[in-house]
Structures are given as structure tokens and as C-alpha cells.
Amino acid sequence: MIRGQRVGLRYVTEDDLPWLKRTTGDPQVRGPFLGSRMMTPHAVDQRWKDTGFAGEEAERLLICHLIDGSVIGDVVHFAAARYTTAREIGWTMADLSMRGQGLTTEAASLLVDYLFENWPVNRLSCGMSVHNHASRRVAEKCGFQHEGIQRGVIFVAGEYVDCHSLSLLRSDWRALKGRA
């Protein structure tokens, strides 16, 4: 487990599959900013069987609360484009009672450190609905810089929505960590 002050990140285990099935199909967890398309329980099982939610193309790590070990959310990273080493990252705080406490920022920061310390990447990117102010704050607190707006890039509740596009370069991360 990658440990922070209040949360840790760990790989998905078979015992986590009921949690994943419940949260990936829960519109309340997905909220108004993520696509409303759900993942079927069978798709969760199949992804577990195929990759265990970890591989070169994509990796999902669970956010665990360090006080009681409970799973409260997840972070992901995946190839941003086939022609680069860049990774796109994302996060979800599934436990609604834990939102707004800085735990998602801590988890996202742990993921950023993990990727720059262990993967040969120079660029991380993330995107979120222009209406998702909390998620943009998470990215900015992790050092991501706003690059612009992608028009009509995600499909939410029957409509295409514009997204903020943010990035963090390895040199930016090093400067933030005092490793220049």
C-alpha cells in the first residue's frame, strides 16, 4: 500500500469486487459530472479476470482510509494517447460523507508521486466537466496547470459537455517537490 497521512492507495483484490460492482453502478456516486453510463457487474468480473484492474494500458487503485482500512474511493491512470508516454489520471470519492475533507486531493497527490517515481512519463493530464469545480481544485492543488477547454468532449445525461484540460509535467512536479 502507498501510504499518505490519512489515506492509502492499494491494488484491487477479489474481496473488493462487490464494492466495485456497487459503486460503478451507483448514479449518486458518479454524480452529475461523470457519464451516467454504468458498468455491469459482469463487466467488473470480466475486467478482474482479464487484468485484475492493473496493467500497462490502465490501472485502478483503491483509496483506503487509514484509520479503519475502509475503501472510500478510487484513482485511475491510463494511456493518454498511443503515440506518447503521457498518462491521464482520474479520481472518485465514492463515500459521499468523505467528500470535501481533502482526502481526494491527498489520494490524487499520492497517485501523481507514484507515477513520476515509478513510470517513465513526462506528462500527466486530467480533465473534468467545466461544472465540476471541486475536481478542478483537486487537480490544481496537485500542481496541475489549466491548458484550456475541450469542447463537447464527454457525454453526460444525454448531452455533450465541455471539459477543463489540465496537465502536470515531470519538471513541474520536481519543482513542487524541491527536486529541481
Sequence and secondary structure as in RCSB ss.txt:
>XXXX:A:sequence
MIRGQRVGLRYVTEDDLPWLKRTTGDPQVRGPFLGSRMMTPHAVDQRWKDTGFAGEEAERLLICHLIDGSVIGDV
VHFAAARYTTAREIGWTMADLSMRGQGLTTEAASLLVDYLFENWPVNRLSCGMSVHNHASRRVAEKCGFQHEGIQ
RGVIFVAGEYVDCHSLSLLRSDWRALKGRA
>XXXX:A:secstr
 EE SSEEEEE  GGGHHHHHHHHT HHHHTTTS      HHHHHHHHHHHTTBSSSEEEEEEEETTT  EEEEE
EEEES TTSS EEEEEEE  GGGTTSSHHHHHHHHHHHHHHHHS  SEEEEEEETT HHHHHHHHHTT EEEEEE
EEEEEETTEEEEEEEEEEEHHHHHHHHT  
